[in-house]
Amino acid sequence: MITPEEQPENFKNFLLINNIYNSYKNHLMNQHGITFEALVMGRKKFYDLINSSLVWDDCNEGHDFWYKLSETWNAACNKGIKFTPRCKSIW
């Protein structure tokens, strides 16, 4: 199970693994004027965060993309899945 202290890093790792972290950060800044760190700092609830933090129709990836990602994240939250970034090969 993921502890509350691990949630910010776990959420970031989920976004990194799905190659959307930088885009997510940019959308947060453009839509709400906040950084990723400000969004997750001290937060206790991470379930449904993708849904509640962005206006999907205002993102170039589109509503369907964010809906699917949000559903995947919410399912992972319910199951307590921990995400670990993969190392990229240097070869």
mmCIF file of the C-alpha atoms, coordinates in Angstrom:
data_MODEL
# 
_entry.id   MODEL 
# 
loop_
_atom_site.group_PDB 
_atom_site.id 
_atom_site.type_symbol 
_atom_site.label_atom_id 
_atom_site.label_alt_id 
_atom_site.label_comp_id 
_atom_site.label_asym_id 
_atom_site.label_entity_id 
_atom_site.label_seq_id 
_atom_site.pdbx_PDB_ins_code 
_atom_site.Cartn_x 
_atom_site.Cartn_y 
_atom_site.Cartn_z 
_atom_site.occupancy 
_atom_site.B_iso_or_equiv 
_atom_site.pdbx_formal_charge 
_atom_site.auth_seq_id 
_atom_site.auth_comp_id 
_atom_site.auth_asym_id 
_atom_site.auth_atom_id 
_atom_site.pdbx_PDB_model_num 
ATOM 1  C CA . MET A 1 1  ? 0.000   0.000  0.000   1.00 0.00 ? 1  MET A CA 1 
ATOM 2  C CA . ILE A 1 2  ? 1.172   3.510  -0.776  1.00 0.00 ? 2  ILE A CA 1 
ATOM 3  C CA . THR A 1 3  ? 1.699   5.761  2.214   1.00 0.00 ? 3  THR A CA 1 
ATOM 4  C CA . PRO A 1 4  ? 0.540   9.397  2.088   1.00 0.00 ? 4  PRO A CA 1 
ATOM 5  C CA . GLU A 1 5  ? 4.186   10.465 2.026   1.00 0.00 ? 5  GLU A CA 1 
ATOM 6  C CA . GLU A 1 6  ? 4.815   8.360  -1.101  1.00 0.00 ? 6  GLU A CA 1 
ATOM 7  C CA . GLN A 1 7  ? 1.789   9.657  -3.015  1.00 0.00 ? 7  GLN A CA 1 
ATOM 8  C CA . PRO A 1 8  ? 3.386   12.746 -4.635  1.00 0.00 ? 8  PRO A CA 1 
ATOM 9  C CA . GLU A 1 9  ? 6.315   10.725 -5.982  1.00 0.00 ? 9  GLU A CA 1 
ATOM 10 C CA . ASN A 1 10 ? 4.030   7.885  -7.033  1.00 0.00 ? 10 ASN A CA 1 
ATOM 11 C CA . PHE A 1 11 ? 1.811   10.270 -8.992  1.00 0.00 ? 11 PHE A CA 1 
ATOM 12 C CA . LYS A 1 12 ? 4.851   11.862 -10.637 1.00 0.00 ? 12 LYS A CA 1 
ATOM 13 C CA . ASN A 1 13 ? 6.229   8.428  -11.537 1.00 0.00 ? 13 ASN A CA 1 
ATOM 14 C CA . PHE A 1 14 ? 2.878   7.445  -13.057 1.00 0.00 ? 14 PHE A CA 1 
ATOM 15 C CA . LEU A 1 15 ? 2.974   10.536 -15.268 1.00 0.00 ? 15 LEU A CA 1 
ATOM 16 C CA . LEU A 1 16 ? 6.620   9.935  -16.200 1.00 0.00 ? 16 LEU A CA 1 
ATOM 17 C CA . ILE A 1 17 ? 5.979   6.304  -17.144 1.00 0.00 ? 17 ILE A CA 1 
ATOM 18 C CA . ASN A 1 18 ? 3.116   7.455  -19.357 1.00 0.00 ? 18 ASN A CA 1 
ATOM 19 C CA . ASN A 1 19 ? 5.335   10.129 -20.966 1.00 0.00 ? 19 ASN A CA 1 
ATOM 20 C CA . ILE A 1 20 ? 2.983   12.935 -19.981 1.00 0.00 ? 20 ILE A CA 1 
ATOM 21 C CA . TYR A 1 21 ? 4.668   14.548 -16.949 1.00 0.00 ? 21 TYR A CA 1 
ATOM 22 C CA . ASN A 1 22 ? 6.042   17.620 -18.761 1.00 0.00 ? 22 ASN A CA 1 
ATOM 23 C CA . SER A 1 23 ? 2.788   18.213 -20.598 1.00 0.00 ? 23 SER A CA 1 
ATOM 24 C CA . TYR A 1 24 ? 0.812   17.839 -17.356 1.00 0.00 ? 24 TYR A CA 1 
ATOM 25 C CA . LYS A 1 25 ? 3.076   20.386 -15.637 1.00 0.00 ? 25 LYS A CA 1 
ATOM 26 C CA . ASN A 1 26 ? 2.667   22.820 -18.521 1.00 0.00 ? 26 ASN A CA 1 
ATOM 27 C CA . HIS A 1 27 ? -1.119  22.453 -18.500 1.00 0.00 ? 27 HIS A CA 1 
ATOM 28 C CA . LEU A 1 28 ? -1.202  23.093 -14.740 1.00 0.00 ? 28 LEU A CA 1 
ATOM 29 C CA . MET A 1 29 ? 0.790   26.270 -15.174 1.00 0.00 ? 29 MET A CA 1 
ATOM 30 C CA . ASN A 1 30 ? -1.197  27.452 -18.199 1.00 0.00 ? 30 ASN A CA 1 
ATOM 31 C CA . GLN A 1 31 ? -4.627  26.675 -16.752 1.00 0.00 ? 31 GLN A CA 1 
ATOM 32 C CA . HIS A 1 32 ? -4.149  27.480 -13.066 1.00 0.00 ? 32 HIS A CA 1 
ATOM 33 C CA . GLY A 1 33 ? -0.803  29.238 -12.692 1.00 0.00 ? 33 GLY A CA 1 
ATOM 34 C CA . ILE A 1 34 ? 0.522   26.597 -10.296 1.00 0.00 ? 34 ILE A CA 1 
ATOM 35 C CA . THR A 1 35 ? 3.474   24.238 -10.342 1.00 0.00 ? 35 THR A CA 1 
ATOM 36 C CA . PHE A 1 36 ? 3.280   20.485 -9.994  1.00 0.00 ? 36 PHE A CA 1 
ATOM 37 C CA . GLU A 1 37 ? 5.035   20.768 -6.640  1.00 0.00 ? 37 GLU A CA 1 
ATOM 38 C CA . ALA A 1 38 ? 2.462   23.269 -5.375  1.00 0.00 ? 38 ALA A CA 1 
ATOM 39 C CA . LEU A 1 39 ? -0.359  20.975 -6.478  1.00 0.00 ? 39 LEU A CA 1 
ATOM 40 C CA . VAL A 1 40 ? 0.922   17.891 -4.665  1.00 0.00 ? 40 VAL A CA 1 
ATOM 41 C CA . MET A 1 41 ? 2.515   19.509 -1.598  1.00 0.00 ? 41 MET A CA 1 
ATOM 42 C CA . GLY A 1 42 ? 0.577   18.522 1.501   1.00 0.00 ? 42 GLY A CA 1 
ATOM 43 C CA . ARG A 1 43 ? -2.192  16.897 -0.535  1.00 0.00 ? 43 ARG A CA 1 
ATOM 44 C CA . LYS A 1 44 ? -3.856  13.944 1.164   1.00 0.00 ? 44 LYS A CA 1 
ATOM 45 C CA . LYS A 1 45 ? -6.161  12.820 -1.647  1.00 0.00 ? 45 LYS A CA 1 
ATOM 46 C CA . PHE A 1 46 ? -4.637  11.747 -4.955  1.00 0.00 ? 46 PHE A CA 1 
ATOM 47 C CA . TYR A 1 47 ? -7.543  9.698  -6.269  1.00 0.00 ? 47 TYR A CA 1 
ATOM 48 C CA . ASP A 1 48 ? -9.245  11.554 -9.149  1.00 0.00 ? 48 ASP A CA 1 
ATOM 49 C CA . LEU A 1 49 ? -6.449  14.153 -9.261  1.00 0.00 ? 49 LEU A CA 1 
ATOM 50 C CA . ILE A 1 50 ? -6.128  14.107 -13.046 1.00 0.00 ? 50 ILE A CA 1 
ATOM 51 C CA . ASN A 1 51 ? -9.844  14.721 -13.363 1.00 0.00 ? 51 ASN A CA 1 
ATOM 52 C CA . SER A 1 52 ? -9.958  17.535 -10.829 1.00 0.00 ? 52 SER A CA 1 
ATOM 53 C CA . SER A 1 53 ? -6.769  19.355 -11.816 1.00 0.00 ? 53 SER A CA 1 
ATOM 54 C CA . LEU A 1 54 ? -7.160  19.948 -15.571 1.00 0.00 ? 54 LEU A CA 1 
ATOM 55 C CA . VAL A 1 55 ? -9.765  21.080 -18.047 1.00 0.00 ? 55 VAL A CA 1 
ATOM 56 C CA . TRP A 1 56 ? -9.236  18.275 -20.533 1.00 0.00 ? 56 TRP A CA 1 
ATOM 57 C CA . ASP A 1 57 ? -10.860 20.011 -23.479 1.00 0.00 ? 57 ASP A CA 1 
ATOM 58 C CA . ASP A 1 58 ? -8.306  22.808 -23.112 1.00 0.00 ? 58 ASP A CA 1 
ATOM 59 C CA . CYS A 1 59 ? -5.410  20.345 -23.497 1.00 0.00 ? 59 CYS A CA 1 
ATOM 60 C CA . ASN A 1 60 ? -3.980  19.487 -26.900 1.00 0.00 ? 60 ASN A CA 1 
ATOM 61 C CA . GLU A 1 61 ? -4.027  15.753 -26.050 1.00 0.00 ? 61 GLU A CA 1 
ATOM 62 C CA . GLY A 1 62 ? -7.817  15.923 -25.916 1.00 0.00 ? 62 GLY A CA 1 
ATOM 63 C CA . HIS A 1 63 ? -10.589 14.763 -23.621 1.00 0.00 ? 63 HIS A CA 1 
ATOM 64 C CA . ASP A 1 64 ? -10.410 11.052 -24.504 1.00 0.00 ? 64 ASP A CA 1 
ATOM 65 C CA . PHE A 1 65 ? -6.685  10.845 -23.739 1.00 0.00 ? 65 PHE A CA 1 
ATOM 66 C CA . TRP A 1 66 ? -7.051  12.429 -20.304 1.00 0.00 ? 66 TRP A CA 1 
ATOM 67 C CA . TYR A 1 67 ? -10.162 10.405 -19.506 1.00 0.00 ? 67 TYR A CA 1 
ATOM 68 C CA . LYS A 1 68 ? -8.330  7.128  -20.168 1.00 0.00 ? 68 LYS A CA 1 
ATOM 69 C CA . LEU A 1 69 ? -5.287  8.262  -18.195 1.00 0.00 ? 69 LEU A CA 1 
ATOM 70 C CA . SER A 1 70 ? -7.487  9.387  -15.305 1.00 0.00 ? 70 SER A CA 1 
ATOM 71 C CA . GLU A 1 71 ? -9.318  6.060  -15.239 1.00 0.00 ? 71 GLU A CA 1 
ATOM 72 C CA . THR A 1 72 ? -5.982  4.200  -15.227 1.00 0.00 ? 72 THR A CA 1 
ATOM 73 C CA . TRP A 1 73 ? -4.681  6.373  -12.383 1.00 0.00 ? 73 TRP A CA 1 
ATOM 74 C CA . ASN A 1 74 ? -7.865  5.953  -10.335 1.00 0.00 ? 74 ASN A CA 1 
ATOM 75 C CA . ALA A 1 75 ? -7.762  2.159  -10.768 1.00 0.00 ? 75 ALA A CA 1 
ATOM 76 C CA . ALA A 1 76 ? -4.123  2.184  -9.630  1.00 0.00 ? 76 ALA A CA 1 
ATOM 77 C CA . CYS A 1 77 ? -5.062  4.244  -6.577  1.00 0.00 ? 77 CYS A CA 1 
ATOM 78 C CA . ASN A 1 78 ? -7.792  1.769  -5.671  1.00 0.00 ? 78 ASN A CA 1 
ATOM 79 C CA . LYS A 1 79 ? -5.338  -1.129 -5.963  1.00 0.00 ? 79 LYS A CA 1 
ATOM 80 C CA . GLY A 1 80 ? -2.468  0.642  -4.183  1.00 0.00 ? 80 GLY A CA 1 
ATOM 81 C CA . ILE A 1 81 ? -0.096  0.217  -7.115  1.00 0.00 ? 81 ILE A CA 1 
ATOM 82 C CA . LYS A 1 82 ? 3.333   1.754  -6.696  1.00 0.00 ? 82 LYS A CA 1 
ATOM 83 C CA . PHE A 1 83 ? 5.003   3.157  -9.808  1.00 0.00 ? 83 PHE A CA 1 
ATOM 84 C CA . THR A 1 84 ? 8.746   3.122  -10.232 1.00 0.00 ? 84 THR A CA 1 
ATOM 85 C CA . PRO A 1 85 ? 10.379  4.917  -13.137 1.00 0.00 ? 85 PRO A CA 1 
ATOM 86 C CA . ARG A 1 86 ? 12.293  2.702  -15.509 1.00 0.00 ? 86 ARG A CA 1 
ATOM 87 C CA . CYS A 1 87 ? 15.930  3.378  -16.190 1.00 0.00 ? 87 CYS A CA 1 
ATOM 88 C CA . LYS A 1 88 ? 16.679  4.170  -19.797 1.00 0.00 ? 88 LYS A CA 1 
ATOM 89 C CA . SER A 1 89 ? 19.452  2.178  -21.362 1.00 0.00 ? 89 SER A CA 1 
ATOM 90 C CA . ILE A 1 90 ? 22.519  4.161  -22.321 1.00 0.00 ? 90 ILE A CA 1 
ATOM 91 C CA . TRP A 1 91 ? 23.428  1.603  -24.992 1.00 0.00 ? 91 TRP A CA 1 
# 
